[in-house]
Amino acid sequence: MSMGGKSREPRADSQGSTGADVPGAHEGLAAPSGPAAPPGFASPPARDARVELDARDARGLDVARDSDVPISTQLYWQLAYQVDAGRLHAGARLPTVRELGAVLRVNPNTVRAVYRRLADAGYVVSRHGAGTRVAARPPVRRTTGALDGLVAELLRTAARAGYSADEVAAAVYSVATERRRPGPRVHVLFVECTATDARRAAETISTTFDGIAEADGALIDHVVERLERHHYDLVATSTFHADETIALVAGRAPVIALMAAPSYAELLDEIGALPPGSTVGMVCSSTRSTANMEDWLARSGGGTRLIEAVAGDDEALDRVDRDADLLLLTREALEIGLGPRFHAPERIREWTYDLDPAGMQLLRMAIERVRAARSDDG
């Protein structure tokens, strides 16, 4: 499910349908008999009880990387639904953690956390040497029949009003979040200047603190709106955006600034060591990402010139390719396949970062303070 961005994965048609079928099934997959899948969820073909969900079938899972819903939650919902709807029968084997991670291009630790959550809820059992299989007596849920009919009718009504399935799913998720009382998990909002980095950091946080915290990713421009619509115990960001984030949050929640891993500092050192008069090309999916780099170059005083290009601006992309001594591509730019269009690929560097372990430890301490305060209040 998504908020309307463009996913790089094979995914559901988000334009909505006025037909009887629920929008969201992948093209090329036969529509299964029985209840319709939730919005944005792919519906794999019906299978015999003895057939396993192998890695090839896992391509039917719909991972929306542009969604505000964490990938781990997306996978949990879909797999739990397939069990509830009878599409995954008792004894069916799920792909290994590495198999599913490779097919969906998802961190194996994320898949591992999903499988643990399914096991805790009674959907699957995992045994060494036997893999992960659907439990002999999975929990009984009221997902077939009435609820599926309500979902289908909601989607048809929304489609007539011009709303896509993804927009409906996002609205349902948002309303549910607003109505949800603070539970045992600490809610963290990670904000960045690129959506891809925000989502990746949020997924890292959710995986690292599985069971005690969950995180959403958002653009820094959206932090005020997100705080007005949702409850968050903490707001996290990179040190590069700390001052801006603190100003935008305006005391609504504590702000934790996390350092980037050493590899990011090494990239900055490489840029700083360029001869005076060198040109650095910045390639982004939007103009928002270049502001930090411009500021850093101005403060570094190294005499390096920055030229930028945005996806879709072929003239600017050609200029960057022609003039840049070093090319910085954001993770989003690489994901949409801009890397191969530039000659001399040895110039290309990924303009992104991973979170430093020391920063994650700082966040852990903040999470524990929130949990301790809840215990005191309880």
N, C-alpha and C positions, 0 to 999 in steps of 0.2 A: 504494500500500500504506500502511496506517496502523496505529497502535497502538490503534485503537478509538475515536478521536474522531469528530466529525461534520463531514464535508466539505461545503463549499458548492457543489461542482461536481457535475454529473451523474457518477455513479461506480458502481462495481460493488457488487452486493448482498453485504454482508459477513456474512450470517448462515450461510453455508455450505450445501452441498447434498449430499445423499447419492446424487444421480443420476449418470449417466455423464459429464455435462458438467462441466467445471471451473468453479467459481463465479468470477464476476468480469466476465461479459459484461454490457454495458448492456442494459437493457430496450429493446425496440423494434428491436434489431439482430439480423438473422438469424444464427443460429449457422453459422459457415463449416464447410465440410468440411475434413478434414485434421486435423492435430494440434491439441490444445487449447492455449490461451494460458496463460502463467504466471499464478499467483494474483494477482488484483487488476488484471489487464491486460484492457483491452477488445479484442475481436476484431472488426475490421472485416470486412465481407463480402469474399469472394474477388473478385478483379478480373482483368480481362484485362491482359496485359503492357503494352498500349499506354495503359492508363488511368492518369492521374496521381492522386496523393494531393493533392486540392485542399483549400482551407481548410474546406469543409463536411465532408469526410471526417475532418478533424483533430479534429472533435468526438468521435470515437470513442476518442481517446487519453484515458486515465484519469489525471488529475492529482489526487492526494490531498494537499490542503494541510495536513491534520492528521497527515501521516506524518513519522516520524523520518528517512526517506530523502529527501535533497535532491531538489527538483523536477527539477533537471538530470539527476540519475541516473535518476529515474523515466522521463523522456522518452527518455534514451539506451537504457535497457533495452528499452522498448517498441518503439522504431523499429528497433533492432538485431534484436529478435525477429521483427518483421514481415518483415524482409529474410531472416533465416535460415529462417523458415517458408514462404517463397515467396509471401507475401501482398503484398509490395512487390517488383516485378520489376525487372530491370536496365533502366535508362533511365527509370523512373518518376520524375516530378518531385515534389519535396517542396514544401510551401508556402514562400513567402518567410519570412524571419525575422519581419517585421512581421505578415504574415498569421497565422502560427501563434501569435505572441505575443498578437495581438488576440483570436483565437478562444478560446485557453485562459486569457486574462488573466494571462499570464506576461511578465516583463520580456524585451524583445527581446534584451538582452545574454545572458540565460540560454539562449535558443534558439540564439543565435549560438555560444555555447560548446558546446552539444550537437552542433551541426552540425560544428564543428571536431573534436570528439572522434570522431564518426562517420567523418569524413574520415581522421583519423589511423589509425583501425582498419581502413580500407579499404572501408567500407560505401558511402560516397557520394563524389562528386566535385563540386566547385563551380567554376564558371567565370563570369566577369563577363559578364552579358548572357544567359547560358543557365540561370542558377539552380543549384539543388542537385538532383542526380539520383542515383539508385541506381547504383553502379558497375557497369560492364559485367561485371566478374568480382569480385563481393563475396566476402569471406572465407567459407570453407566451415566451418560449425559443425555439431556433432552435436546439433542441437536437436530434430529430428523423430524420431518413433518412440519409442525406448526411454526417453529423458529425459522426454518428455511423458507417457508411461505412468506413470513413477515419480511425477511431480508429481500426476497425477490420482489415483493410488492413495493418495498421502500426504494429499491433501485429503479424499478419502472417509473415510479412517481417522480423520482429525482431526475431521471433521464428526460422526461417530458418537460421538466423545468429547466433543462440545460446543464445539469450537473453530471459530471463523470462518476464512474464507480470509485475511482481513487479519491475524489473529493468527498463523496459520501463516507467512505471508509475513514478518511482523515477526520471528518467531522464527528463521527461516532467515537473514534479514539479520543478526540479532544474533549467531548462532552463527558465521556466516561472518566477521563482523568480529572476533570473539574469536579465531578461528583464524588470522586474517590477520597476517602479520608486517609490521612497519612498512615501508612502501614509500617511494617517492620523494616522495609527498605528505605534508604535515604535517596532522595531524588536530586540528581545533579544535572545542571544544564551546562554543556560545554559550548562556548561560542568562539568562532574564528572568522577570518575574512574570506575563506573559501568553504563552500558547503562540504566538499569531499574531505578536507582535513577535519572539519567539525564532526562529521559522521564517524570518521576513523578513530578520532580520539574518544568519542563517546562510546564506541564499541569496545575500545581498549579498556576504558574505565569499567563498563558493565561486566566485561569478562574478568578483569583483575579482582573486582570486588563482588563477584557472583554470590548472591544470597544476602548481601548486606547493603548493596547500593545498585541503582540502575541509572543510566545517563542517556540524555537526549542531546543531539547535536543541532546547532542552528547558526545561521549567519549572525555576525555581531550586529548588523543593522536591524535584526529582528528581536533582539534581546528584550526590549521594552514590551513589545507585543506578547512575547511568550510568557513573561512574568505576569502580565495582566490577565492572561487566560489560564495559566497553569500554576500549580504549586511546585516550587522547587526549594529544597533546603539549602542548596549551595549553587553558586555559579562559578565555573572554572573557565580559564582561558590561558593562552600562552602569555609569557612575560611581555611579549611585544605589544599586546593589546590590554595590558593591565590597567593603565590609567584611563583609557577610553571606556573600558568595561565598567570600572568602578563608578565613573561619572554617569553612565547610562543606567546602571542598576540602582544608583541613588539610595542605597541603604535597604532595598527590598530583601536582600539576602546577602550573606557573606560571600565575598569574591576571593577565590584562590587562584593565584598566578603560578602556573607550572612552567618549569624550565624545559627547554628542548634538549634532546640527547646531544652528546658531544659531536656527533657527525654533522650537525647543523652548524656548530661553531667552526668546524673545519671548512665548510663551504664558504662561510663568511670570510675566513682567513684567506682562502683561495681568491676570492673576489678582491679583497683588500690588497693582495700582493700583485695585482695586475699593473702593468706599467702605466704611468700617467698618460691620459689621452685614450685609453682603451674604452671599448664600447661593450656594454652588457645588454643583451636582449632579454626582455621579460615577456613570456608568452602565457597568457591567462585565458580563462573562459569569460572573464569580465574585467572591467577596469578597477574593481575594488582591490584586487590583490597587489597592485603596483605601488600603492601609497606608502607601505612600510619600506619597500626597497628604495624608493626615492628619498625618503627621510634618512635612511641609514647611509646612503651614498653621500648625501649632503653633509652629514655629520662626520663622516669618515675623512673627508678632505683629501681623498686620494686622486682627485681629478678624473674619475671614471664617469663616463656618460651613460645614461640609461635610455634605451629606446624600448618601446612596448608595442605589443600587438595583441589583439583580441581575436578569438576564434570567429571566423566568418569574414574578417577584414583581410582579403587576399593581398591587397596592396601593402598593408602594414606588415603582414607576415613575410612577404617577399623582401621588404626593406630590412627587417630583422635578420633574415637569412643571409642577406648580402653584406650587412655592415657589422654584425655582432662578432666580437672576439670570443665571447662566452655566452651561451644560451641557457637561460633559466626557464624551465617549464614547470608550471604548477601540476600537482597530481591530477587535477581535473583536465588540464590540457593534454596530458599523456593518456588519460582514460578515453578521451574522445578521438585519439589516434593522430594527434598533430606531430608527434615525433618524426615519423618517416618522411614528412614533407621537407625537412631541412637537410642540406648537404653537410658534410663534415660532422657526422654524429658524435665524434669525440668531444665536440664543444658542449654537448648537451649535459645539463645537470638538472636533477629533480629539485625544484624549489619547494620543499616541504620539510617536515620534521617528525620525529617520534618523541614521545614524552620521556623525559629523563627519570630514572628510578628514584632519584632523590625527590623530584617533584611529586611522584606518585605516593611516596611515603608521607609527604606533607598533606596530600589529599586524604590519605588514610587517617591521619590524625584528626583532620576536620570532620570526616565522616563519623569517627568514633565519638567526637564531642557532640555531634547531633544525636547520635544514638543514646549517649549517656544522659543528655538533657531530656530526651523522651522518657527514659526510665525514671528519672527524678520526677517528672510531671505525672507519670502514671502511678 
